[in-house]
Amino acid sequence: MSIAELKLVGAYGSPYSRKVRAVLRFRHIPFQWLLREHDLADLPPVPVALIPILVLPGAKGAAPSAMVDSTFQIRRLEQMHAGRSVIPSDPALAFLDELIEDYADEWLTKCMFHFR
């Protein structure tokens, strides 16, 4: 996968964009960071225009696809790339990891947005 194939569209102020960007960096997955202010007309359509948008290469010459929702983006990256996983291999720890991530995504961001 080349650097031009995997793109992450986000914003510096978005905690979700920064979360996916941190995972990509931690896992040493090359990607191209695009700010949402850029001309994004050539990107594949997404169901909801929210950031971050992860653009994935198409399989065997197929058109690239795009997805939103940082939790599902991280899970997809786990399937696509081996090594340096961010999800624990122990099922009990993986459950706690998912529970804490969901809580943080849904509730701790409320505190952050309050202080913006």
C-alpha positions in Angstrom: 0.0 0.0 0.0 1.5 3.3 -1.0 1.2 6.6 0.9 -1.2 8.0 -1.7 -3.6 5.1 -1.3 -4.6 5.6 2.4 -5.9 9.1 3.2 -7.2 10.5 6.4 -9.4 13.6 6.2 -9.7 15.5 9.4 -9.1 18.6 11.5 -6.6 19.4 14.2 -9.3 20.3 16.6 -11.2 17.1 16.1 -10.6 14.5 18.9 -11.8 11.7 16.6 -9.4 12.8 13.8 -6.5 12.9 16.2 -7.4 9.5 17.6 -7.3 7.8 14.2 -4.2 9.8 13.3 -2.5 8.6 16.5 -3.4 5.0 15.7 -2.0 5.3 12.2 1.2 6.8 13.5 1.6 4.2 16.4 1.1 1.3 14.0 3.5 2.8 11.4 0.8 2.7 8.7 1.7 5.3 6.0 -1.1 7.7 5.2 -1.7 11.1 3.7 -3.3 13.7 6.2 -5.7 16.0 4.5 -7.4 18.9 6.3 -11.1 19.1 5.6 -10.6 22.6 4.2 -8.9 21.1 1.1 -10.8 20.4 -2.1 -12.2 16.9 -1.4 -14.3 16.6 -4.5 -12.2 13.6 -5.8 -12.8 11.5 -2.6 -15.3 8.7 -2.6 -18.8 9.6 -1.1 -19.5 8.9 2.5 -22.9 8.2 4.1 -22.6 11.2 6.5 -20.3 14.2 6.0 -18.4 13.9 9.3 -14.7 13.7 10.1 -12.5 11.8 10.2 -12.9 10.2 6.8 -10.7 7.3 6.1 -10.2 6.6 2.4 -9.1 3.0 1.7 -7.7 1.7 -1.5 -9.9 -0.5 -3.7 -9.2 -4.2 -3.9 -7.4 -5.2 -7.2 -8.1 -2.1 -9.2 -11.5 -1.4 -7.7 -12.5 2.2 -6.8 -11.4 3.4 -3.4 -13.9 3.5 -0.6 -14.4 5.9 2.3 -15.7 5.4 5.8 -16.5 7.5 8.9 -16.6 6.7 12.6 -13.2 6.3 14.2 -14.0 3.1 16.1 -14.9 1.2 13.0 -12.0 2.8 11.1 -9.6 1.4 13.8 -11.2 -2.0 13.6 -10.8 -2.0 9.8 -7.2 -1.0 10.1 -6.7 -3.9 12.5 -8.0 -6.3 9.9 -5.9 -4.8 7.1 -2.5 -4.5 8.9 -0.8 -6.9 11.2 1.6 -5.9 14.0 1.5 -3.3 16.8 -2.2 -3.9 17.5 -4.1 -1.4 19.6 -6.7 -4.0 20.6 -5.7 -6.4 23.4 -5.5 -10.1 22.4 -7.2 -11.2 25.7 -11.0 -11.2 25.2 -11.7 -9.8 28.6 -9.2 -6.9 28.1 -10.5 -6.3 24.6 -14.0 -5.9 26.1 -12.8 -3.4 28.7 -10.9 -1.6 26.0 -14.0 -1.3 23.8 -16.1 -0.2 26.8 -13.7 2.5 27.8 -13.3 3.7 24.2 -17.0 3.9 23.8 -17.5 5.8 27.1 -14.7 8.2 26.1 -16.1 8.8 22.6 -19.6 9.5 23.8 -19.2 11.2 27.2 -15.7 12.6 27.8 -15.9 14.6 24.6 -18.8 16.5 26.2 -16.4 17.9 28.8 -14.0 18.9 26.0 -16.6 20.6 23.9 -17.9 22.5 27.0 -14.4 24.2 27.4 -14.0 25.1 23.7 
